[in-house]
């Protein structure tokens, strides 16, 4: 078989590890892999990987020593034109001309929506691998990149806590997560933050100020509030302004971590997950599966219909929300 692989949307640590796994799993079974650069935009333009085997084909050597690298050697992009019927037809024709039998897109919900739409115009097999720091896809316990993004944010907050303690300040730390608070909640728990503001919960600045005042009375010398960028208050900067009007008892500072969370060498957890899912995606294609995501639940690889991965919003774990509140005293 000839398999196509691409990375689409926001990059996530571990995408390279997943790409490496796809290429080597396919090669070990005697299949060819065509690397598609710059995601769906590159697919529409027939922008293929150019390595030692010529244009398109990737070998085990072409993915050597990328397991530990962040980002993606295939590059990524967002492509509004791909969402049109004309763009989908162009992409389908490009796959047919390249002789691709099956496609493995690595990305998040936007990538999977695109894959579902492509299947209406192209008859090849499609198995997606979940690569996103948001951890917002249904059907898998964790997405590739989530572990690393949390670790990166926690490392930053650990350093901020030193300054917060020294100056008795409150820091509002904004993390990514425009529509999902999984990253903010996990970061808050792992960094011993007192409060997490997430898109899934209504955030009341007055109530937060009252809680902060209560913590101050208990002897807290510093406060860390983790804010998801998609919070309805408008992010950390806007929330900070509201807290100042609500008589917050601490001097405050705002830190926006931004795209630093997307980069860096993936954690061991992400490397293993990416390797398992890339290999499982190849084996699933060989077995005839299509229209599915390769995920992992309870330590076992599983297939989930692509439409189901983004059909509803993935809820936050209630027990983790309650746990954060109990740990903040």
CORKALIN-V375751 format. One line per field, one symbol per residue. phi: phi as a letter, one per 20 degrees, with the letter a starting at -180 (. if undefined). Layout:
BEGIN
phi = ???
END
This chain:
BEGIN
phi = .dddcbdcmffbgoffffggfgffffffdndecdedemmfffffeledgccfenfofddgffdfmdgeefmbfembadcgfffegffffffffffffemfebcdedrdffffffffffffdcefeccedfdaffldefobfbdfofgffffffffffgfffgffffdldddddedfpfccdfffffffffdlfebcdcffdfddfffffffffffffeofebcddecffegffonffffffffffemffdfdcdcdflfgfeenfffgfffffffffffffffffffofbmcdeccclncfbdcggfffcfcfffffgffffffffeef
END
